[in-house]
Amino acid sequence: MSDVQGGSTMTVSTDHSASPVAALSSALPREYVHKSAHSEVLLTGWRSVAPDEYVVTAQWPRAHSFYTPDGGHHDPLLLAESVRQAIPLLSHVAYDVPFGHRQIWDTFSYSTAADTLAVGSTPADISLHIRCSGISRRGRRLAGLTMHVTATRDGRFLGTAEAGFTNQPEAVYQRLRGQNGDLDEVAARTIPLPPPLTPRRVGRDRFHDVVLSPTSSTRRAQLRADVNHPILFDHPVDHAPGMLLLEAVRQAAYRSAYPRRGVLTDMEIRFFRYAELTSACWIETLPDPEAVPAPDRHPVRVVARQNDEVVFAATASIATAAAAPHRAYAEH
């Protein structure tokens, strides 16, 4: 499980026929996508095109402090973050979910077409064509659904994604979380930040952006949850955010492929429970026995465990060598 929202309250327009903000003119208000920083809002608009089908527009910057370009190509996790922002957006504006409710990730996957990721001379205008299925309700309130996403860039195919989530009122969330949902209590018990792995081994340029800490095994690392990171921890939360866990999968995959270089073009992840900030979470990388061997692919399985319980299980694939853009970093 991973919470994809931050708390806020505001009045929401429920006109489902048009975007509340003109598409591609400016970012949506940050409250719609549960971000504190205006600068981190990627979405620019939305519209309904059929029952339970929507187009959400986004704009990706040419450069970003965390989702940095990979050798002249946009970071594919911008697609993941765009879909993450679309979850609360459509929950509020299309399904009348009140602000303050929590949207909890159960499953997520994405696959990109690497040749469409090149950074151009202007920001990239993205369209997410979203079909919602498996819609369930408790009374009149949304209880959960699955989003099926086809992403395009200037009309060209960019990739696909799928996200399944549940919706919980704040009172239900707090009852389920108990002491683990108390921000002050969690802050007081958050474990010290462990040292980072060498950035180049996980495809990063700065120690500050490394989310894994070394252990005695190259197949095992400790999750490094820096609650002061301005992007991954945009606002106070009571557990490790979903995008931090996706980044942990990516860095674990890059570490397993090192010194081969590449870009993580595919990921599929299932969340089983929250990754708590108050105890160590271990990230294990394993071969993927179901993957078809290929010289230009590095498939892996990544499993997170905390207190002897599985937090998430993921599979991922790195397109290597000339098959994909790669993050430039020095080797020693």
N, C-alpha and C positions, 0 to 999 in steps of 0.2 A: 504494500500500500504506500502511496505517496500523495501528500496533499498538494494540489496544484493551485491553491489560492492563498491570499492573505486577507485579513479582516478589513472591511470598510463598509460604510453605509452611504447610500445615495439613492435618489429617485431614478428609475430606469424607464426609458421610453419602450413601449411594447408595440410600436408600429412595425409589423413584420414585413412591410412591403418595400422598405428602403433603409439604407444605412442611416444611423443617427449622425454620422459625420460623413461629409462628401468623400467618396473613395479617392485615394491617392492624392489627397490635398494636404493632409496632416495626420499625425498619429491620433488614435482614439484616446479619450480620457483614460488615464492610468487605472482608474477604479474598475473599468470594464475588464481589464486583463489581470487585475490583482498584482500590480507593481507599485512600488513607492516612487521610483525614479521615472520621471517623464521620459528621460533619454533612453530607457530600456523598453519602451513600447514599440513593437514592430508593426502592429496591425493598424490599418488606416481606414477600414470601412467594412460593411457587410450588406448583403441583400438576400432576400428569399427568392428562389427560382422555382420552387415546387414544394408541396408538402414535405417537410422534414429534409429539404435540400437547400443548401445555401452556398453562396460564394463569399468568401472572406478575403479581403485584399490586405497585402502587407508590403512593406518596403524594407529591404535589407541594405544597411550602410556599406559603403565600399571598404571601410575598416571598422573594427570594433576592438575594444580593450581586452575582451576575453574570447569572443568567438572570432578569432583572428583569421585572416585569409591564409589558405594553404597554398603556397607557391603560386599566388596569383588567382586562386580560386576561393569562392566563398566557403566558409565552414559549413558542412552539412548539418551540424547541430542547430544552425539557424532554422532549418526546417522543423526540427523537433521543438524548438522554442516557439516558433510561430503556431504550431498545432497546440502546444500547451496553452498559449494565450487565447486560442480560439475556444478552448473548453469553457472557461468562465464567461467569455464574451457571449457565446450562443446560449449558454445556460441562462444568463440574465435577460438578453434581449429577445431570444426566440422561444424560450421555455419558461419565462416568467419566474425564474428562481430569484428570491430576494437576496440582496447583498448581505454578507455575513454567513451565508451557507458555505460549506466546504465541498469542493469537488475532489474526489479521491481517486487517483489512478489505480486501476487494476492491471491493465495491460497496455503496452505501447509497442509499436514497430514503425520502422521507416525504411525506405529504399530509395536511393537517389540515382540519377543519371549524371555521372561525374562530368561529362563533357558540356553540360549546361551550367556549370557552376563558375565559369570564368568571371572574374571581376571586370566590369566594364568601366567606361568613362563617367557613368552616372550610377546612382544607387539602383539596385535591382527591384523592379516592380513584380510582385508575386501575387498569383491568384490561387487560393485554396478552394477547390470545388468539393464540398463536404456533403455527404449523404449520411443521415443518422438512422440507425436501426436498433432493434432490441430496446425500444423505449419503454421504461416501466415507471409507474407512479405509485406514491403512497397517498391515497386520496386524490387531491388535485395537484400535489407537488411532485416535481420530477424526482425520481429515485435513482435513475441511472440510464445510460445509453452507450452506444458504440458509434464513433465517428469514423467513416471511411473517406479518406482524403486523397484527391489527385491534385498535385501541385503543378502549376505551369508558370513559366517566366516569359512574358511577352508573347504568349500564345504557344510557346514550345513546351513540350513535356519536361518536367523537372524531376518528378519522383512521386512516390506514394507514401501514405502513412495510415495507421489505424490506431485509435485510442479508445479504450473502454474505461468508463469511470462511473462511480456512484456519487450521489449528492446527499450531503448530510447537513441538517440544521445544526447550528452552533451548539444548542443544548444537547443534542444527541451525540455530537462529536466529543464534547467535554465529558459526558457520562461514560462513553466508551474509553476515552483516553485516561480518565482519572488523574492521578498525580502527574502522569507523563504529559498532560495537557496544560499544566500550570507553567507559564513562561518564566516566572520568577524562580520557581522551584527547579526547573530544567536548567536555567542559567547558573544557578548556584551549584548544580551537580554535573555540569558539562565537563568532560574529561579534558586534560591538557592537550594542546595541539602537538601531535608527534612530528618528528622531522620529515621533510619531503624526500622523495626519490630525486635523483638527478633529472632535471627537466628534459634533457635531450632524449632520455630513455623512454619517456612517455609522450613524446611529441610536443613538448612545451618549451617556451623560451625563458620563462620566469619561474623561480621557486614559488612565488606567491600563488601561481595558478595550478600547482601540482596538488592533486587530491589523494595521492597514495603515499604511504610511508613504508619503507623497506622492512622486511623481516629476514630470517635466516634462509628462506626459500625464495627463489625467483618466481615461483608460481603463486606466491601468497604475499599480500600486502595488507596493511591496516588502512582503513578509510581515514582520510585526513579532512575533517570538516571544520574549516576555518570560518567561524561565525562572523568574522569581520570582513569577509570577502564581499566587495560591493555589488557583485553581479549574482553570485550563487546564493548569497544571503542578502537579498534586496531589502528585507524587513525581518524582524524577529520572528522565529518559528520554533516549534517545540520538538522538531525532528529533522533529519536530513532531507532537504528538498529533492524532488524528483530529478531536476536537471543536474544536481550534484551526482546523483547515482548514475545517470546516463554518462556523465563525464568520467566517472570511475570505471565504467565498462570500457569506454574508449581508451583511457590511459592504460588499463590492464591489457587490452588487446595490443596496443602499440608496444608495450613493454615485452609482450610475448613474441612480437615480430622483430624486435630490434636485433641487428642493425638495419634490417630491411625497412624501407620507408613506404608510406602510402597514406590513404585516407579511408576512414571508416564509412563505407557506402551503405552498409546494411546493419540493422540492429533489430532484435526482437526481445522484449523483456516482459516478465510477469512478476508483479509485486505480491508478496505474501503477507508482509507485516511492515510496520514502520521501522526505519533505521533510527534508533534512538541516539541522542547526542551524549548520553550519560554513561555509555559503556562502549568498549571497543567493538568495531565491526570489521570483519575480516573478508577481504576480496580475494577469491581463488580463481585462477585461470587454468582451464583444462582444454585438451584437444576436443574438437567437435566430431564425434564418431559418425554423425549423419551427413557431414559435409562432403561434397564431391571434390576430390583433389584437383587443383589447377595451379599452374606455375605462377599465375598472376593474382592469386587469391590467398589470403591467410585467414582461415576461419577459426574461431575460438568459442568456447563456452566460458561464461563468467558467472560465478555464484557468490553471493554475499551471505555471510553467517554472523549471527550475533547471539551470544548466550546460548550457543548450541542449537539455534533455530535458523532456518533459511529465511532471509529477508527478501531476496529476489534471485531469479535465475534468468540468464540472458544468453543469447547467441549473437555473434557479431562477425562481420567479415570486412577485412581490409583489402582494398584493391591496391596492389603493390606495383613497383617498378614503373614501366612506361604506361601501364594500364590506367593510371589515374594521377591527378595532381598530388604533390606531396609537400608536407610541411618542411620547410628548410631549417635545419639546425646542424650545428657543427658536431663532428664526431671526434673523439679523442682516442 
